[in-house]
Amino acid sequence: MSDYTCPHCKKTIDDEEAVLCLYCGESLGRNAGFMGKLRHPRHTIITVVLIAAVLLGFVLLAVK
């Protein structure tokens, strides 16, 4: 279990899925869930390329 320190009140939080600080209520600046991790532009580009590859593979399979 990894501890995370709140950037506002500097208290440690041991909940790995917490998005808000348990003590001060401020945002921990974490991404929540799968879609939250896609906020970075590089991840978005990778996701679009993977979806395009899957769709292209499906089309090529359907044409055969």
Backbone hydrogen bonds in HBPLUS format (Angstrom, degrees):
<---DONOR---> <-ACCEPTOR-->    atom                        ^
c    i                          cat <-CA-CA->   ^        H-A-AA   ^      H-
h    n   atom  resd res      DA  || num        DHA   H-A  angle D-A-AA Bond
n    s   type  num  typ     dist DA aas  dist angle  dist       angle   num
A0004-TYR N   A0013-ILE O   2.86 MM   9  5.15 160.7  1.90 144.5 151.1     1
A0013-ILE N   A0004-TYR O   2.63 MM   9  5.15 155.0  1.69 152.3 161.4     2
A0006-CYS N   A0011-LYS O   2.99 MM   5  5.59 170.9  2.00 151.3 151.6     3
A0010-LYS N   A0006-CYS O   3.01 MM   4  4.81 135.1  2.22 125.9 135.1     4
A0028-LEU N   A0019-VAL O   2.90 MM   9  5.60 165.3  1.92 158.8 154.1     5
A0021-CYS N   A0026-GLU O   2.82 MM   5  5.44 164.0  1.84 158.7 163.5     6
A0025-GLY N   A0021-CYS O   3.13 MM   4  4.68 133.0  2.36 110.8 122.6     7
A0037-LYS N   A0034-PHE O   3.20 MM   3  5.36 134.6  2.42  98.7 110.4     8
A0038-LEU N   A0035-MET O   3.20 MM   3  5.23 149.6  2.30  98.4 107.4     9
A0043-HIS N   A0040-HIS O   3.04 MM   3  5.42 122.1  2.38 108.7 122.4    10
A0044-THR N   A0040-HIS O   3.14 MM   4  6.49 150.4  2.23 150.7 159.8    11
A0045-ILE N   A0041-PRO O   3.01 MM   4  6.29 156.7  2.07 150.8 155.8    12
A0046-ILE N   A0042-ARG O   3.07 MM   4  6.30 162.0  2.10 147.7 152.4    13
A0047-THR N   A0043-HIS O   2.94 MM   4  6.10 155.8  2.00 144.3 151.1    14
A0048-VAL N   A0044-THR O   2.96 MM   4  6.19 159.2  2.00 149.7 154.8    15
A0049-VAL N   A0045-ILE O   2.98 MM   4  6.20 160.5  2.02 151.3 156.6    16
A0050-LEU N   A0046-ILE O   2.97 MM   4  6.18 159.2  2.01 148.7 154.3    17
A0051-ILE N   A0047-THR O   2.96 MM   4  6.18 161.3  2.00 151.4 156.3    18
A0052-ALA N   A0048-VAL O   2.93 MM   4  6.09 159.9  1.97 148.2 154.1    19
A0053-ALA N   A0049-VAL O   2.93 MM   4  6.13 152.5  2.01 146.3 153.7    20
A0054-VAL N   A0050-LEU O   3.01 MM   4  6.25 156.1  2.07 147.9 153.8    21
A0055-LEU N   A0051-ILE O   2.96 MM   4  6.19 163.7  1.98 151.4 155.9    22
A0056-LEU N   A0052-ALA O   2.88 MM   4  6.01 158.0  1.93 146.8 153.3    23
A0057-GLY N   A0053-ALA O   2.92 MM   4  6.07 156.5  1.98 143.2 149.9    24
A0058-PHE N   A0054-VAL O   2.95 MM   4  6.19 152.6  2.02 146.6 154.1    25
A0059-VAL N   A0055-LEU O   2.94 MM   4  6.19 159.3  1.98 149.9 155.2    26
A0060-LEU N   A0056-LEU O   2.91 MM   4  6.14 165.4  1.93 153.5 157.2    27
A0061-LEU N   A0057-GLY O   2.95 MM   4  6.08 148.8  2.05 142.0 150.6    28
A0062-ALA N   A0058-PHE O   2.90 MM   4  6.12 149.5  1.99 145.6 154.1    29
A0063-VAL N   A0059-VAL O   2.96 MM   4  6.18 142.9  2.10 147.5 157.4    30
A0064-LYS N   A0060-LEU O   3.35 MM   4  6.50 150.3  2.44 139.4 145.2    31
